[in-house]
Structure formats: C-alpha cells, structure tokens
C-alpha cells in the first residue's frame, strides 16, 4: 500500500514538473514583455477591417488624442443631418466619421469610417462641418484633437 501511495505521489510531482516546464501558464496572468511578442500581421482575408492609425501631424500641425490633453474638447452644438428631397424608406444604419476638432474652432479632415447609402453619409458630413465646440487644452493652449462622430439612421 505504501508503494502505491509513494508511486502516485511521485507521479503527481513529476507530472506537475513536466506541466510547469511545458511553457503553459497555470492560472498565471503574467505576460511576456511586449517587445518579445511579435505583432500579428493583418491577413488579407480577415473579415473585420481595421481602422488606419491616426497621423500625429496633419498639414504641419500636431494633432492629439483626447487622452493626451489636459482638458477634452467640449461639443456645444451637434446639428442633425438634413436631407434634400425625400429620404428612402426602410433605411437603417449608422455613419461613423473621423475628424479633427481644430484649435481654431473648425472641423477639418473629415473621413468616412462607416457609411450609409442614399445621401445619408453626405448629409452627415455636412452636419459635422457645422459642429460648434470649445477646443481641447494642452499646457494652457488650445490644441487640435481627433474625434469620431456617429450618426444613427432608422427611417421606416
């Protein structure tokens, strides 16, 4: 009986050691340093398109993210998109725009991330150009920041 218990204990200890040597993290959440982890290359067949990274400088001006500023930009007025003519029936979806809220209180470099057909994207861009805001502040000065705007449409 002692031999059986001894054998089972030894087997358990050896299997634990082998498991620990296998490179698996047994319940540990520690990660290797990021520099050691290679970046996965985007595959051309991936179903989910990734957003392009934000440029730091546009037209010779430094553009910040809201995390980099001392005070975030405050949107004071966000107009609703206006439509010319009769909007198409049964249109559902959302328009996502990326834009710069510039230090001079203008909206610049509007680009479409996700669009909706039948003129909804164009009217969203026109509405985005009319946004009134207080610029973000960094080191006591107004600065330009990237933002994403979303307009949702549900017309039946």
Long-range contacts (C-beta under 8 A, 24 or more apart in sequence): 51-98, 51-113, 54-98, 54-146, 58-100, 58-108, 58-109, 58-144, 61-102, 61-103, 61-144, 62-143, 62-144, 63-100, 63-144, 63-145, 63-146, 64-136, 64-138, 64-143, 64-144, 64-145, 64-146, 65-145, 65-146, 66-136, 66-145, 66-146, 66-147, 68-138, 69-136, 69-137, 69-138, 69-143, 69-145, 70-137, 70-138, 70-139, 70-140, 71-136, 71-137, 72-136, 72-145, 73-101, 73-133, 73-134, 73-135, 73-136, 73-145, 73-147, 74-133, 74-134, 75-131, 75-132, 75-133, 76-132, 76-133, 76-134, 77-130, 77-131, 77-132, 77-133, 78-127, 78-131, 78-149, 79-127, 79-130, 79-131, 80-127, 81-120, 81-123, 81-124, 81-126, 81-127, 81-151, 82-123, 82-126, 82-127, 83-119, 83-120, 83-123, 84-119, 84-123, 87-118, 87-119, 87-120, 87-155, 88-118, 88-155, 89-155, 89-156, 90-155, 90-156, 91-116, 91-117, 91-118, 91-120, 91-153, 91-154, 91-155, 92-153, 92-154, 92-155, 93-120, 93-152, 93-153, 94-150, 94-151, 94-152, 94-153, 95-120, 95-121, 95-124, 95-150, 95-151, 95-153, 96-148, 96-149, 96-150, 97-124, 97-125, 97-128, 97-148, 97-149, 97-150, 97-151, 98-146, 98-147, 98-148, 98-149, 99-128, 99-146, 99-147, 99-148, 99-149, 100-144, 100-145, 100-146, 100-147, 101-131, 101-133, 101-135, 101-136, 101-144, 101-145, 101-147, 102-135, 102-144, 103-135, 103-141, 103-142, 103-143, 103-144, 104-135, 104-142, 105-132, 105-133, 105-134, 105-135, 107-131, 108-144, 113-148, 116-153, 120-151, 120-153, 124-149, 124-151, 127-151
